[in-house]
């Protein structure tokens, strides 16, 4: 726990020195990275992307996306299932078994269990290839759901595995799943059609007949604006309750995020962009760091100037809606709905409100 969630400040054209690279040599910048997924079996292959830096620092990643309203998004996800599940084999919004792939900190999984009773969400299995993320997600579960041995914590399982072969890691489950989630652009780290079809086929094999899949990706307009790569960034403030009698909040630092840099390479043939991703945590005064058992150990890694940072290049694929439809059909799915965000009422065609591509195959 490093900060309560607070709406970030968007910085689309931040200064170049906002995030400091911990290594200035090009040879030390990772270029074969991704969100804890399956590693390519062939030397030099780019069938999937691996990240040993960004995703090996789970608290920073968690904080970067902590502005999202996970409870609201989970409510929307469950509503999608209620609307689109296709047969009696898959339950309506009752006793649901959910699989979240490439789950990272597992915030959606935990929100589903914390905010919905067993009569609505029976259990959740999260899967991620990053051992650091799995460990962090389990710690989050202990904190959010209580210790194992009673309560909702026993309804959560986190599996260390490759989302292209989810069936290999979930065979011990007592039954198949009603829903599967691929959120926060996770599928972007699968760079080839073979890997995507393998992932979707794996999901198909563990999903109940008529079950639903929800895939969240960047909006297709991002694909068609790649003539020039632009910088995208935001800032998340670090806050804690003030000690004075007036109460309120005290801001003691910030996390600066860069998710795509001007000048990133984009290959229009493969639709893969080499995303520059940077996270820099900085505090105003080292003495202001909260000193309790919930304080992240990342603060212990800070330099004397109160900063810790990581920066690398992560290859990610951009998709069109028709690609998702076609790839889904190859794995036995049929696209039944699409939306422009993980909230109710946003059409994917809405030029003002739509900023994501949410697919329900």
C-alpha positions in Angstrom: 0.0 0.0 0.0 1.7 3.2 -1.2 -1.2 5.5 -1.8 -5.0 5.7 -1.7 -6.4 5.8 -5.2 -6.9 9.3 -6.5 -7.7 10.5 -10.0 -4.4 11.0 -12.0 -3.3 14.0 -13.9 -3.0 13.3 -17.6 0.2 14.4 -19.3 0.0 13.8 -23.0 3.0 15.9 -23.8 5.2 15.6 -20.7 8.7 16.8 -20.7 11.4 14.3 -21.7 13.0 14.4 -18.2 9.8 13.5 -16.3 11.0 9.9 -16.0 14.6 9.1 -15.6 16.1 6.0 -17.2 18.0 4.0 -14.7 20.3 3.0 -17.6 21.4 5.3 -20.3 23.1 2.7 -22.5 20.9 1.5 -25.4 22.2 -2.1 -24.9 20.8 -2.1 -21.4 17.2 -1.2 -22.5 15.1 -4.2 -22.6 13.3 -4.7 -26.0 11.7 -8.2 -25.5 9.2 -7.5 -22.8 5.6 -7.8 -21.8 3.0 -8.5 -19.1 4.2 -11.7 -17.6 3.2 -14.0 -20.5 4.6 -16.9 -22.3 8.2 -16.6 -23.5 9.1 -17.4 -27.1 10.6 -20.8 -27.4 12.8 -19.9 -30.3 15.8 -17.7 -29.9 15.1 -14.2 -31.3 11.4 -14.9 -31.9 8.9 -12.3 -31.1 5.8 -14.4 -30.8 5.2 -13.0 -27.3 6.6 -10.3 -25.2 8.3 -10.6 -21.8 9.0 -8.0 -19.2 11.3 -8.6 -16.3 11.3 -5.0 -15.1 7.9 -3.2 -15.3 6.0 -6.2 -14.2 8.5 -7.4 -11.7 7.6 -4.2 -9.7 4.0 -4.9 -8.9 3.3 -2.1 -6.4 4.3 0.5 -9.0 2.2 -1.1 -11.7 -0.7 -1.4 -9.3 -0.4 2.3 -8.3 -0.2 3.4 -11.9 -3.6 1.9 -12.7 -5.1 2.5 -9.2 -7.3 5.3 -10.6 -9.6 2.8 -12.2 -12.9 2.0 -10.4 -12.6 -1.7 -10.2 -15.9 -2.3 -8.4 -17.8 -0.3 -11.1 -16.0 -2.2 -13.9 -16.8 -5.6 -12.3 -20.4 -4.6 -12.1 -20.4 -3.9 -15.8 -18.6 -7.2 -16.5 -21.2 -9.2 -14.6 -23.9 -7.3 -16.4 -22.3 -8.2 -19.8 -22.5 -11.9 -18.8 -26.1 -11.6 -17.7 -26.9 -10.1 -21.1 -24.8 -12.3 -23.4 -24.5 -15.8 -21.9 -25.9 -18.1 -24.5 -27.2 -21.2 -22.8 -28.3 -22.9 -19.6 -24.9 -24.5 -19.2 -23.4 -21.1 -18.2 -25.1 -19.5 -15.2 -26.7 -16.1 -15.3 -25.3 -13.8 -12.6 -25.5 -16.5 -10.0 -22.8 -18.7 -8.5 -20.3 -17.6 -11.2 -16.9 -19.1 -11.6 -14.6 -16.6 -13.1 -11.2 -16.9 -14.8 -9.0 -13.8 -15.1 -6.0 -14.2 -17.4 -2.8 -12.1 -17.1 -4.4 -10.7 -14.0 -1.5 -8.7 -12.6 -2.4 -7.4 -9.2 -5.8 -9.2 -9.6 -7.8 -6.1 -8.7 -10.8 -7.1 -10.8 -10.8 -10.6 -9.3 -10.6 -9.3 -5.8 -13.3 -6.7 -6.4 -15.6 -9.4 -7.7 -15.2 -11.4 -4.5 -15.2 -8.5 -2.1 -18.3 -6.7 -3.5 -20.4 -9.7 -4.5 -21.7 -12.5 -2.3 -21.1 -16.2 -3.1 -24.7 -16.4 -4.5 -23.4 -14.1 -7.3 -19.7 -14.8 -7.6 -18.8 -18.3 -6.4 -15.1 -18.2 -7.0 -12.3 -16.7 -9.0 -9.1 -18.1 -10.5 -6.5 -15.6 -11.6 -3.5 -16.5 -13.8 -0.3 -14.6 -14.6 3.1 -15.7 -15.7 5.0 -13.3 -13.5 5.8 -14.9 -10.2 6.2 -11.4 -8.7 2.7 -10.5 -9.7 1.3 -13.8 -8.4 2.9 -13.2 -5.0 1.7 -9.6 -4.9 -1.8 -10.6 -5.9 -1.9 -13.2 -3.1 -0.8 -10.6 -0.6 -3.6 -8.3 -1.9 -6.1 -11.1 -1.5 -5.0 -11.7 2.1 -5.4 -8.0 2.8 -8.7 -7.5 0.9 -10.4 -10.8 1.6 -8.9 -12.0 4.9 -6.5 -14.8 5.7 -7.1 -18.3 4.2 -9.1 -20.6 6.3 -12.5 -19.0 6.1 -14.4 -16.3 4.3 -14.0 -15.1 0.7 -10.2 -15.6 0.7 -10.8 -19.4 0.2 -12.7 -18.6 -3.0 -9.7 -17.0 -4.6 -6.8 -18.9 -6.3 -3.9 -17.4 -8.1 -2.0 -19.6 -10.5 1.4 -18.9 -12.0 1.1 -19.8 -15.7 1.0 -18.8 -19.4 -2.3 -17.5 -20.7 -1.8 -19.3 -24.0 -2.2 -22.6 -22.1 -4.7 -21.8 -19.4 -6.2 -25.2 -19.7 -3.0 -26.7 -18.4 -3.2 -24.8 -15.1 -6.9 -25.0 -14.4 -7.6 -28.7 -14.9 -7.6 -29.2 -11.1 -10.6 -26.9 -10.8 -13.8 -28.6 -9.9 -15.7 -27.3 -12.9 -15.4 -25.1 -15.9 -15.8 -21.3 -15.8 -18.8 -19.2 -16.6 -16.7 -16.1 -17.5 -13.1 -15.4 -18.6 -11.6 -11.9 -18.5 -8.6 -10.5 -20.5 -8.5 -6.9 -19.3 -6.2 -3.8 -19.3 -4.9 -4.6 -22.8 -3.3 -7.8 -21.7 -3.8 -9.5 -25.1 -1.5 -6.9 -26.7 1.5 -8.8 -25.5 0.6 -11.8 -27.7 2.2 -10.6 -31.0 1.2 -13.3 -33.5 -2.0 -14.8 -34.6 -0.8 -18.3 -33.5 -0.4 -17.1 -30.0 -3.7 -15.3 -29.9 -5.6 -18.3 -31.3 -3.8 -20.6 -28.8 -4.9 -18.3 -25.9 -8.5 -18.1 -27.1 -8.7 -21.8 -27.8 -7.4 -22.5 -24.3 -10.1 -20.3 -22.9 -12.7 -22.0 -25.0 -11.7 -25.4 -23.6 -12.2 -24.3 -20.0 -15.4 -22.3 -20.5 -18.8 -23.6 -20.0 -21.0 -23.9 -23.1 -22.5 -20.5 -23.6 -20.1 -18.8 -21.3 -18.7 -15.3 -21.9 -15.3 -13.8 -22.6 -14.6 -10.1 -22.2 -11.5 -8.7 -23.9 -10.4 -5.1 -23.2 -8.0 -3.4 -25.7 -7.1 0.1 -26.8 -9.6 1.6 -29.2 -8.9 0.8 -32.9 -8.5 4.5 -33.7 -5.1 4.2 -31.9 -4.0 1.7 -34.5 -4.8 4.1 -37.3 -3.0 7.0 -35.7 0.3 5.3 -35.7 1.8 7.3 -38.5 3.4 9.3 -35.7 3.8 7.8 -32.3 2.9 10.2 -29.5 3.7 10.4 -25.8 1.0 9.3 -23.3 1.5 9.8 -19.6 -0.2 10.6 -16.4 0.7 11.3 -12.7 -0.7 9.6 -9.6 -0.2 11.5 -6.4 0.8 9.8 -3.2 -1.4 10.8 -0.3 -2.0 9.8 3.3 -4.2 11.1 6.1 -2.8 14.3 7.6 -1.6 14.1 11.3 -2.9 17.5 12.3 -6.2 18.2 14.0 -7.7 19.5 10.8 -7.5 16.1 9.1 -7.6 15.9 5.4 -4.9 14.6 3.2 -1.2 15.1 2.9 0.5 14.7 -0.5 4.1 13.4 0.0 5.1 12.4 -3.5 3.9 11.1 -6.9 4.3 8.4 -9.4 4.9 9.6 -13.0 4.0 7.1 -15.7 4.9 7.2 -19.4 3.0 4.6 -21.5 4.2 5.3 -25.1 6.8 7.8 -26.1 7.1 10.1 -29.1 9.4 8.3 -31.6 8.5 4.8 -30.6 8.8 2.5 -33.6 5.6 1.1 -35.2 5.6 -1.7 -37.7 2.5 -1.4 -39.9 2.9 -4.9 -41.2 2.8 -6.6 -37.9 0.9 -3.8 -36.1 3.4 -4.0 -33.3 4.5 -0.8 -31.5 7.7 -0.7 -29.5 6.1 1.0 -26.5 8.4 3.0 -24.2 7.2 2.4 -20.7 8.5 4.3 -17.7 7.6 4.5 -14.1 9.2 6.9 -11.7 8.3 7.0 -8.0 9.5 10.1 -6.1 8.8 11.5 -2.7 9.2 15.1 -1.6 11.0 14.2 1.7 12.2 10.7 2.6 11.1 11.4 6.2 7.5 11.8 5.0 7.3 8.1 3.8 4.7 6.3 5.9 6.4 4.0 8.4 4.1 1.1 9.0 3.7 -2.5 8.1 1.7 -1.6 4.9 4.4 0.6 3.4 5.8 -0.8 0.2 9.4 -2.1 0.3 10.0 -0.2 -2.9 10.6 2.9 -0.7 13.6 1.1 0.7 15.1 1.0 -2.8 15.1 4.8 -3.3 18.1 6.8 -3.9 19.1 9.7 -1.7 17.1 12.1 -3.9 13.9 10.2 -3.0 13.5 8.5 -6.4 13.2 5.0 -7.9 12.5 4.4 -11.5 12.4 1.8 -14.3 12.2 2.4 -18.0 12.1 -0.1 -20.9 10.7 -0.9 -24.3 7.7 -3.3 -24.5 6.5 -4.6 -27.9 2.7 -4.5 -28.0 0.3 -5.3 -30.8 -2.6 -3.1 -31.8 -5.9 -4.6 -33.0 -8.9 -3.8 -35.1 -12.4 -5.1 -34.3 -12.6 -7.3 -37.3 -9.3 -9.0 -36.3 -10.7 -9.9 -32.9 -13.9 -11.2 -34.6 -11.8 -13.4 -37.1 -9.4 -14.6 -34.5 -12.2 -15.5 -32.1 -13.9 -17.5 -34.9 -10.7 -19.5 -35.3 -11.0 -20.5 -31.7 -14.7 -21.3 -31.7 -16.1 -18.0 -30.6 -18.5 -15.6 -32.2 -18.4 -11.8 -31.4 -21.7 -10.9 -29.9 -21.1 -7.4 -28.6 -18.7 -4.5 -28.5 -18.4 -1.4 -26.3 -16.2 1.7 -26.0 -15.3 1.4 -22.3 -15.9 -0.8 -19.3 -18.8 1.3 -18.3 -22.5 1.3 -19.3 -23.7 3.3 -22.2 -20.5 3.9 -24.2 -20.7 2.8 -27.8 -17.5 1.8 -29.6 -18.5 4.2 -32.3 -18.8 7.2 -30.0 -16.0 9.6 -31.1 -16.1 11.5 -27.8 -16.6 8.9 -25.1 -15.1 5.7 -26.5 -11.5 5.2 -25.6 -11.3 1.4 -25.3 -12.4 -1.6 -27.4 -14.3 -4.0 -25.2 -15.2 -7.2 -27.0 -17.6 -10.0 -26.0 -17.0 -13.1 -28.1 
